């Protein structure tokens, strides 16, 4: 409590504007998910809905794809894009 969050170190932003730092007065929701985790798909839908509902209220949702297997960047990106497309349905 009452301490600053550390900066995020992101390899590549998939969508939205890159977040360079956390801004005072905004609420940030960080969700860590994996494309091989079935429950994460439902959680991603919930995060997308939260962002849409509260985007004008100072809420920023940041989803981080974690625990991905080491693969070429293009493969990772394709896998994440396909997963996001399924999650947005």
Phi and psi restraints in degrees (range 20) as a CNS / XPLOR table:
assign (resid 1 and name C) (resid 2 and name N)
       (resid 2 and name CA) (resid 2 and name C) 1.0 58.0 20.0 2
assign (resid 2 and name N) (resid 2 and name CA)
       (resid 2 and name C) (resid 3 and name N) 1.0 27.1 20.0 2
assign (resid 2 and name C) (resid 3 and name N)
       (resid 3 and name CA) (resid 3 and name C) 1.0 -124.4 20.0 2
assign (resid 3 and name N) (resid 3 and name CA)
       (resid 3 and name C) (resid 4 and name N) 1.0 152.7 20.0 2
assign (resid 3 and name C) (resid 4 and name N)
       (resid 4 and name CA) (resid 4 and name C) 1.0 -74.1 20.0 2
assign (resid 4 and name N) (resid 4 and name CA)
       (resid 4 and name C) (resid 5 and name N) 1.0 141.8 20.0 2
assign (resid 4 and name C) (resid 5 and name N)
       (resid 5 and name CA) (resid 5 and name C) 1.0 -75.2 20.0 2
assign (resid 5 and name N) (resid 5 and name CA)
       (resid 5 and name C) (resid 6 and name N) 1.0 144.3 20.0 2
assign (resid 5 and name C) (resid 6 and name N)
       (resid 6 and name CA) (resid 6 and name C) 1.0 -69.5 20.0 2
assign (resid 6 and name N) (resid 6 and name CA)
       (resid 6 and name C) (resid 7 and name N) 1.0 157.3 20.0 2
assign (resid 6 and name C) (resid 7 and name N)
       (resid 7 and name CA) (resid 7 and name C) 1.0 -65.7 20.0 2
assign (resid 7 and name N) (resid 7 and name CA)
       (resid 7 and name C) (resid 8 and name N) 1.0 148.2 20.0 2
assign (resid 7 and name C) (resid 8 and name N)
       (resid 8 and name CA) (resid 8 and name C) 1.0 -84.7 20.0 2
assign (resid 8 and name N) (resid 8 and name CA)
       (resid 8 and name C) (resid 9 and name N) 1.0 136.9 20.0 2
assign (resid 8 and name C) (resid 9 and name N)
       (resid 9 and name CA) (resid 9 and name C) 1.0 -107.6 20.0 2
assign (resid 9 and name N) (resid 9 and name CA)
       (resid 9 and name C) (resid 10 and name N) 1.0 103.4 20.0 2
assign (resid 9 and name C) (resid 10 and name N)
       (resid 10 and name CA) (resid 10 and name C) 1.0 -111.7 20.0 2
assign (resid 10 and name N) (resid 10 and name CA)
       (resid 10 and name C) (resid 11 and name N) 1.0 129.4 20.0 2
assign (resid 10 and name C) (resid 11 and name N)
       (resid 11 and name CA) (resid 11 and name C) 1.0 -67.5 20.0 2
assign (resid 11 and name N) (resid 11 and name CA)
       (resid 11 and name C) (resid 12 and name N) 1.0 -45.3 20.0 2
assign (resid 11 and name C) (resid 12 and name N)
       (resid 12 and name CA) (resid 12 and name C) 1.0 -155.1 20.0 2
assign (resid 12 and name N) (resid 12 and name CA)
       (resid 12 and name C) (resid 13 and name N) 1.0 131.6 20.0 2
assign (resid 12 and name C) (resid 13 and name N)
       (resid 13 and name CA) (resid 13 and name C) 1.0 -83.9 20.0 2
assign (resid 13 and name N) (resid 13 and name CA)
       (resid 13 and name C) (resid 14 and name N) 1.0 127.0 20.0 2
assign (resid 13 and name C) (resid 14 and name N)
       (resid 14 and name CA) (resid 14 and name C) 1.0 -86.2 20.0 2
assign (resid 14 and name N) (resid 14 and name CA)
       (resid 14 and name C) (resid 15 and name N) 1.0 -41.8 20.0 2
assign (resid 14 and name C) (resid 15 and name N)
       (resid 15 and name CA) (resid 15 and name C) 1.0 -149.5 20.0 2
assign (resid 15 and name N) (resid 15 and name CA)
       (resid 15 and name C) (resid 16 and name N) 1.0 162.9 20.0 2
assign (resid 15 and name C) (resid 16 and name N)
       (resid 16 and name CA) (resid 16 and name C) 1.0 78.3 20.0 2
assign (resid 16 and name N) (resid 16 and name CA)
       (resid 16 and name C) (resid 17 and name N) 1.0 179.8 20.0 2
assign (resid 16 and name C) (resid 17 and name N)
       (resid 17 and name CA) (resid 17 and name C) 1.0 -84.0 20.0 2
assign (resid 17 and name N) (resid 17 and name CA)
       (resid 17 and name C) (resid 18 and name N) 1.0 136.9 20.0 2
assign (resid 17 and name C) (resid 18 and name N)
       (resid 18 and name CA) (resid 18 and name C) 1.0 -59.0 20.0 2
assign (resid 18 and name N) (resid 18 and name CA)
       (resid 18 and name C) (resid 19 and name N) 1.0 141.4 20.0 2
assign (resid 18 and name C) (resid 19 and name N)
       (resid 19 and name CA) (resid 19 and name C) 1.0 -98.9 20.0 2
assign (resid 19 and name N) (resid 19 and name CA)
       (resid 19 and name C) (resid 20 and name N) 1.0 109.4 20.0 2
assign (resid 19 and name C) (resid 20 and name N)
       (resid 20 and name CA) (resid 20 and name C) 1.0 -85.7 20.0 2
assign (resid 20 and name N) (resid 20 and name CA)
       (resid 20 and name C) (resid 21 and name N) 1.0 -28.7 20.0 2
assign (resid 20 and name C) (resid 21 and name N)
       (resid 21 and name CA) (resid 21 and name C) 1.0 -161.3 20.0 2
assign (resid 21 and name N) (resid 21 and name CA)
       (resid 21 and name C) (resid 22 and name N) 1.0 162.0 20.0 2
assign (resid 21 and name C) (resid 22 and name N)
       (resid 22 and name CA) (resid 22 and name C) 1.0 -83.9 20.0 2
assign (resid 22 and name N) (resid 22 and name CA)
       (resid 22 and name C) (resid 23 and name N) 1.0 133.4 20.0 2
assign (resid 22 and name C) (resid 23 and name N)
       (resid 23 and name CA) (resid 23 and name C) 1.0 -99.7 20.0 2
assign (resid 23 and name N) (resid 23 and name CA)
       (resid 23 and name C) (resid 24 and name N) 1.0 136.9 20.0 2
assign (resid 23 and name C) (resid 24 and name N)
       (resid 24 and name CA) (resid 24 and name C) 1.0 -59.5 20.0 2
assign (resid 24 and name N) (resid 24 and name CA)
       (resid 24 and name C) (resid 25 and name N) 1.0 142.9 20.0 2
assign (resid 24 and name C) (resid 25 and name N)
       (resid 25 and name CA) (resid 25 and name C) 1.0 88.3 20.0 2
assign (resid 25 and name N) (resid 25 and name CA)
       (resid 25 and name C) (resid 26 and name N) 1.0 -7.8 20.0 2
assign (resid 25 and name C) (resid 26 and name N)
       (resid 26 and name CA) (resid 26 and name C) 1.0 -103.1 20.0 2
assign (resid 26 and name N) (resid 26 and name CA)
       (resid 26 and name C) (resid 27 and name N) 1.0 153.0 20.0 2
assign (resid 26 and name C) (resid 27 and name N)
       (resid 27 and name CA) (resid 27 and name C) 1.0 -105.1 20.0 2
assign (resid 27 and name N) (resid 27 and name CA)
       (resid 27 and name C) (resid 28 and name N) 1.0 125.5 20.0 2
assign (resid 27 and name C) (resid 28 and name N)
       (resid 28 and name CA) (resid 28 and name C) 1.0 -110.9 20.0 2
assign (resid 28 and name N) (resid 28 and name CA)
       (resid 28 and name C) (resid 29 and name N) 1.0 131.1 20.0 2
assign (resid 28 and name C) (resid 29 and name N)
       (resid 29 and name CA) (resid 29 and name C) 1.0 -113.2 20.0 2
assign (resid 29 and name N) (resid 29 and name CA)
       (resid 29 and name C) (resid 30 and name N) 1.0 116.3 20.0 2
assign (resid 29 and name C) (resid 30 and name N)
       (resid 30 and name CA) (resid 30 and name C) 1.0 -102.6 20.0 2
assign (resid 30 and name N) (resid 30 and name CA)
       (resid 30 and name C) (resid 31 and name N) 1.0 126.7 20.0 2
assign (resid 30 and name C) (resid 31 and name N)
       (resid 31 and name CA) (resid 31 and name C) 1.0 -119.0 20.0 2
assign (resid 31 and name N) (resid 31 and name CA)
       (resid 31 and name C) (resid 32 and name N) 1.0 125.5 20.0 2
assign (resid 31 and name C) (resid 32 and name N)
       (resid 32 and name CA) (resid 32 and name C) 1.0 -104.6 20.0 2
assign (resid 32 and name N) (resid 32 and name CA)
       (resid 32 and name C) (resid 33 and name N) 1.0 124.0 20.0 2
assign (resid 32 and name C) (resid 33 and name N)
       (resid 33 and name CA) (resid 33 and name C) 1.0 -142.7 20.0 2
assign (resid 33 and name N) (resid 33 and name CA)
       (resid 33 and name C) (resid 34 and name N) 1.0 169.4 20.0 2
assign (resid 33 and name C) (resid 34 and name N)
       (resid 34 and name CA) (resid 34 and name C) 1.0 -136.9 20.0 2
assign (resid 34 and name N) (resid 34 and name CA)
       (resid 34 and name C) (resid 35 and name N) 1.0 143.6 20.0 2
assign (resid 34 and name C) (resid 35 and name N)
       (resid 35 and name CA) (resid 35 and name C) 1.0 -68.9 20.0 2
assign (resid 35 and name N) (resid 35 and name CA)
       (resid 35 and name C) (resid 36 and name N) 1.0 -18.2 20.0 2
assign (resid 35 and name C) (resid 36 and name N)
       (resid 36 and name CA) (resid 36 and name C) 1.0 -94.4 20.0 2
assign (resid 36 and name N) (resid 36 and name CA)
       (resid 36 and name C) (resid 37 and name N) 1.0 4.2 20.0 2
assign (resid 36 and name C) (resid 37 and name N)
       (resid 37 and name CA) (resid 37 and name C) 1.0 -103.8 20.0 2
assign (resid 37 and name N) (resid 37 and name CA)
       (resid 37 and name C) (resid 38 and name N) 1.0 107.1 20.0 2
assign (resid 37 and name C) (resid 38 and name N)
       (resid 38 and name CA) (resid 38 and name C) 1.0 -56.9 20.0 2
assign (resid 38 and name N) (resid 38 and name CA)
       (resid 38 and name C) (resid 39 and name N) 1.0 -44.3 20.0 2
assign (resid 38 and name C) (resid 39 and name N)
       (resid 39 and name CA) (resid 39 and name C) 1.0 -63.0 20.0 2
assign (resid 39 and name N) (resid 39 and name CA)
       (resid 39 and name C) (resid 40 and name N) 1.0 -23.2 20.0 2
assign (resid 39 and name C) (resid 40 and name N)
       (resid 40 and name CA) (resid 40 and name C) 1.0 -64.2 20.0 2
assign (resid 40 and name N) (resid 40 and name CA)
       (resid 40 and name C) (resid 41 and name N) 1.0 -30.2 20.0 2
assign (resid 40 and name C) (resid 41 and name N)
       (resid 41 and name CA) (resid 41 and name C) 1.0 -62.8 20.0 2
assign (resid 41 and name N) (resid 41 and name CA)
       (resid 41 and name C) (resid 42 and name N) 1.0 -44.5 20.0 2
assign (resid 41 and name C) (resid 42 and name N)
       (resid 42 and name CA) (resid 42 and name C) 1.0 -65.4 20.0 2
assign (resid 42 and name N) (resid 42 and name CA)
       (resid 42 and name C) (resid 43 and name N) 1.0 -39.8 20.0 2
assign (resid 42 and name C) (resid 43 and name N)
       (resid 43 and name CA) (resid 43 and name C) 1.0 -63.6 20.0 2
assign (resid 43 and name N) (resid 43 and name CA)
       (resid 43 and name C) (resid 44 and name N) 1.0 -37.9 20.0 2
assign (resid 43 and name C) (resid 44 and name N)
       (resid 44 and name CA) (resid 44 and name C) 1.0 -63.1 20.0 2
assign (resid 44 and name N) (resid 44 and name CA)
       (resid 44 and name C) (resid 45 and name N) 1.0 -41.0 20.0 2
assign (resid 44 and name C) (resid 45 and name N)
       (resid 45 and name CA) (resid 45 and name C) 1.0 -58.7 20.0 2
assign (resid 45 and name N) (resid 45 and name CA)
       (resid 45 and name C) (resid 46 and name N) 1.0 -43.0 20.0 2
assign (resid 45 and name C) (resid 46 and name N)
       (resid 46 and name CA) (resid 46 and name C) 1.0 -63.4 20.0 2
assign (resid 46 and name N) (resid 46 and name CA)
       (resid 46 and name C) (resid 47 and name N) 1.0 -41.1 20.0 2
assign (resid 46 and name C) (resid 47 and name N)
       (resid 47 and name CA) (resid 47 and name C) 1.0 -65.5 20.0 2
assign (resid 47 and name N) (resid 47 and name CA)
       (resid 47 and name C) (resid 48 and name N) 1.0 -40.1 20.0 2
assign (resid 47 and name C) (resid 48 and name N)
       (resid 48 and name CA) (resid 48 and name C) 1.0 -62.6 20.0 2
assign (resid 48 and name N) (resid 48 and name CA)
       (resid 48 and name C) (resid 49 and name N) 1.0 -43.1 20.0 2
assign (resid 48 and name C) (resid 49 and name N)
       (resid 49 and name CA) (resid 49 and name C) 1.0 -64.3 20.0 2
assign (resid 49 and name N) (resid 49 and name CA)
       (resid 49 and name C) (resid 50 and name N) 1.0 -42.6 20.0 2
assign (resid 49 and name C) (resid 50 and name N)
       (resid 50 and name CA) (resid 50 and name C) 1.0 -59.2 20.0 2
assign (resid 50 and name N) (resid 50 and name CA)
       (resid 50 and name C) (resid 51 and name N) 1.0 -44.6 20.0 2
assign (resid 50 and name C) (resid 51 and name N)
       (resid 51 and name CA) (resid 51 and name C) 1.0 -61.8 20.0 2
assign (resid 51 and name N) (resid 51 and name CA)
       (resid 51 and name C) (resid 52 and name N) 1.0 -45.7 20.0 2
assign (resid 51 and name C) (resid 52 and name N)
       (resid 52 and name CA) (resid 52 and name C) 1.0 -63.9 20.0 2
assign (resid 52 and name N) (resid 52 and name CA)
       (resid 52 and name C) (resid 53 and name N) 1.0 -41.7 20.0 2
assign (resid 52 and name C) (resid 53 and name N)
       (resid 53 and name CA) (resid 53 and name C) 1.0 -68.4 20.0 2
assign (resid 53 and name N) (resid 53 and name CA)
       (resid 53 and name C) (resid 54 and name N) 1.0 -40.8 20.0 2
assign (resid 53 and name C) (resid 54 and name N)
       (resid 54 and name CA) (resid 54 and name C) 1.0 -112.9 20.0 2
assign (resid 54 and name N) (resid 54 and name CA)
       (resid 54 and name C) (resid 55 and name N) 1.0 12.4 20.0 2
assign (resid 54 and name C) (resid 55 and name N)
       (resid 55 and name CA) (resid 55 and name C) 1.0 -61.1 20.0 2
assign (resid 55 and name N) (resid 55 and name CA)
       (resid 55 and name C) (resid 56 and name N) 1.0 -29.3 20.0 2
assign (resid 55 and name C) (resid 56 and name N)
       (resid 56 and name CA) (resid 56 and name C) 1.0 -89.6 20.0 2
assign (resid 56 and name N) (resid 56 and name CA)
       (resid 56 and name C) (resid 57 and name N) 1.0 5.6 20.0 2
assign (resid 56 and name C) (resid 57 and name N)
       (resid 57 and name CA) (resid 57 and name C) 1.0 -110.0 20.0 2
assign (resid 57 and name N) (resid 57 and name CA)
       (resid 57 and name C) (resid 58 and name N) 1.0 13.9 20.0 2
assign (resid 57 and name C) (resid 58 and name N)
       (resid 58 and name CA) (resid 58 and name C) 1.0 84.6 20.0 2
assign (resid 58 and name N) (resid 58 and name CA)
       (resid 58 and name C) (resid 59 and name N) 1.0 19.5 20.0 2
assign (resid 58 and name C) (resid 59 and name N)
       (resid 59 and name CA) (resid 59 and name C) 1.0 -102.8 20.0 2
assign (resid 59 and name N) (resid 59 and name CA)
       (resid 59 and name C) (resid 60 and name N) 1.0 131.9 20.0 2
assign (resid 59 and name C) (resid 60 and name N)
       (resid 60 and name CA) (resid 60 and name C) 1.0 -121.5 20.0 2
assign (resid 60 and name N) (resid 60 and name CA)
       (resid 60 and name C) (resid 61 and name N) 1.0 125.3 20.0 2
assign (resid 60 and name C) (resid 61 and name N)
       (resid 61 and name CA) (resid 61 and name C) 1.0 -104.1 20.0 2
assign (resid 61 and name N) (resid 61 and name CA)
       (resid 61 and name C) (resid 62 and name N) 1.0 128.2 20.0 2
assign (resid 61 and name C) (resid 62 and name N)
       (resid 62 and name CA) (resid 62 and name C) 1.0 -123.6 20.0 2
assign (resid 62 and name N) (resid 62 and name CA)
       (resid 62 and name C) (resid 63 and name N) 1.0 117.1 20.0 2
assign (resid 62 and name C) (resid 63 and name N)
       (resid 63 and name CA) (resid 63 and name C) 1.0 -101.8 20.0 2
assign (resid 63 and name N) (resid 63 and name CA)
       (resid 63 and name C) (resid 64 and name N) 1.0 131.0 20.0 2
assign (resid 63 and name C) (resid 64 and name N)
       (resid 64 and name CA) (resid 64 and name C) 1.0 -115.5 20.0 2
assign (resid 64 and name N) (resid 64 and name CA)
       (resid 64 and name C) (resid 65 and name N) 1.0 121.6 20.0 2
assign (resid 64 and name C) (resid 65 and name N)
       (resid 65 and name CA) (resid 65 and name C) 1.0 -78.0 20.0 2
assign (resid 65 and name N) (resid 65 and name CA)
       (resid 65 and name C) (resid 66 and name N) 1.0 112.7 20.0 2
assign (resid 65 and name C) (resid 66 and name N)
       (resid 66 and name CA) (resid 66 and name C) 1.0 -117.8 20.0 2
assign (resid 66 and name N) (resid 66 and name CA)
       (resid 66 and name C) (resid 67 and name N) 1.0 161.5 20.0 2
assign (resid 66 and name C) (resid 67 and name N)
       (resid 67 and name CA) (resid 67 and name C) 1.0 62.4 20.0 2
assign (resid 67 and name N) (resid 67 and name CA)
       (resid 67 and name C) (resid 68 and name N) 1.0 29.4 20.0 2
assign (resid 67 and name C) (resid 68 and name N)
       (resid 68 and name CA) (resid 68 and name C) 1.0 -78.0 20.0 2
assign (resid 68 and name N) (resid 68 and name CA)
       (resid 68 and name C) (resid 69 and name N) 1.0 145.2 20.0 2
assign (resid 68 and name C) (resid 69 and name N)
       (resid 69 and name CA) (resid 69 and name C) 1.0 -68.6 20.0 2
assign (resid 69 and name N) (resid 69 and name CA)
       (resid 69 and name C) (resid 70 and name N) 1.0 146.8 20.0 2
assign (resid 69 and name C) (resid 70 and name N)
       (resid 70 and name CA) (resid 70 and name C) 1.0 -64.3 20.0 2
assign (resid 70 and name N) (resid 70 and name CA)
       (resid 70 and name C) (resid 71 and name N) 1.0 121.5 20.0 2
assign (resid 70 and name C) (resid 71 and name N)
       (resid 71 and name CA) (resid 71 and name C) 1.0 -151.1 20.0 2
assign (resid 71 and name N) (resid 71 and name CA)
       (resid 71 and name C) (resid 72 and name N) 1.0 166.3 20.0 2
assign (resid 71 and name C) (resid 72 and name N)
       (resid 72 and name CA) (resid 72 and name C) 1.0 -56.3 20.0 2
assign (resid 72 and name N) (resid 72 and name CA)
       (resid 72 and name C) (resid 73 and name N) 1.0 146.6 20.0 2
assign (resid 72 and name C) (resid 73 and name N)
       (resid 73 and name CA) (resid 73 and name C) 1.0 -55.1 20.0 2
assign (resid 73 and name N) (resid 73 and name CA)
       (resid 73 and name C) (resid 74 and name N) 1.0 -39.7 20.0 2
assign (resid 73 and name C) (resid 74 and name N)
       (resid 74 and name CA) (resid 74 and name C) 1.0 -62.5 20.0 2
assign (resid 74 and name N) (resid 74 and name CA)
       (resid 74 and name C) (resid 75 and name N) 1.0 -40.3 20.0 2
assign (resid 74 and name C) (resid 75 and name N)
       (resid 75 and name CA) (resid 75 and name C) 1.0 -63.9 20.0 2
assign (resid 75 and name N) (resid 75 and name CA)
       (resid 75 and name C) (resid 76 and name N) 1.0 -46.8 20.0 2
assign (resid 75 and name C) (resid 76 and name N)
       (resid 76 and name CA) (resid 76 and name C) 1.0 -58.2 20.0 2
assign (resid 76 and name N) (resid 76 and name CA)
       (resid 76 and name C) (resid 77 and name N) 1.0 -46.5 20.0 2
assign (resid 76 and name C) (resid 77 and name N)
       (resid 77 and name CA) (resid 77 and name C) 1.0 -62.5 20.0 2
assign (resid 77 and name N) (resid 77 and name CA)
       (resid 77 and name C) (resid 78 and name N) 1.0 -43.8 20.0 2
assign (resid 77 and name C) (resid 78 and name N)
       (resid 78 and name CA) (resid 78 and name C) 1.0 -62.0 20.0 2
assign (resid 78 and name N) (resid 78 and name CA)
       (resid 78 and name C) (resid 79 and name N) 1.0 -43.0 20.0 2
assign (resid 78 and name C) (resid 79 and name N)
       (resid 79 and name CA) (resid 79 and name C) 1.0 -63.2 20.0 2
assign (resid 79 and name N) (resid 79 and name CA)
       (resid 79 and name C) (resid 80 and name N) 1.0 -44.2 20.0 2
assign (resid 79 and name C) (resid 80 and name N)
       (resid 80 and name CA) (resid 80 and name C) 1.0 -68.6 20.0 2
assign (resid 80 and name N) (resid 80 and name CA)
       (resid 80 and name C) (resid 81 and name N) 1.0 -42.6 20.0 2
assign (resid 80 and name C) (resid 81 and name N)
       (resid 81 and name CA) (resid 81 and name C) 1.0 -58.7 20.0 2
assign (resid 81 and name N) (resid 81 and name CA)
       (resid 81 and name C) (resid 82 and name N) 1.0 -45.1 20.0 2
assign (resid 81 and name C) (resid 82 and name N)
       (resid 82 and name CA) (resid 82 and name C) 1.0 -64.2 20.0 2
assign (resid 82 and name N) (resid 82 and name CA)
       (resid 82 and name C) (resid 83 and name N) 1.0 -41.8 20.0 2
assign (resid 82 and name C) (resid 83 and name N)
       (resid 83 and name CA) (resid 83 and name C) 1.0 -63.7 20.0 2
assign (resid 83 and name N) (resid 83 and name CA)
       (resid 83 and name C) (resid 84 and name N) 1.0 -42.8 20.0 2
assign (resid 83 and name C) (resid 84 and name N)
       (resid 84 and name CA) (resid 84 and name C) 1.0 -63.7 20.0 2
assign (resid 84 and name N) (resid 84 and name CA)
       (resid 84 and name C) (resid 85 and name N) 1.0 -40.6 20.0 2
assign (resid 84 and name C) (resid 85 and name N)
       (resid 85 and name CA) (resid 85 and name C) 1.0 -60.1 20.0 2
assign (resid 85 and name N) (resid 85 and name CA)
       (resid 85 and name C) (resid 86 and name N) 1.0 -42.1 20.0 2
assign (resid 85 and name C) (resid 86 and name N)
       (resid 86 and name CA) (resid 86 and name C) 1.0 -65.2 20.0 2
assign (resid 86 and name N) (resid 86 and name CA)
       (resid 86 and name C) (resid 87 and name N) 1.0 -39.2 20.0 2
assign (resid 86 and name C) (resid 87 and name N)
       (resid 87 and name CA) (resid 87 and name C) 1.0 -68.9 20.0 2
assign (resid 87 and name N) (resid 87 and name CA)
       (resid 87 and name C) (resid 88 and name N) 1.0 -27.5 20.0 2
assign (resid 87 and name C) (resid 88 and name N)
       (resid 88 and name CA) (resid 88 and name C) 1.0 -82.8 20.0 2
assign (resid 88 and name N) (resid 88 and name CA)
       (resid 88 and name C) (resid 89 and name N) 1.0 -4.3 20.0 2
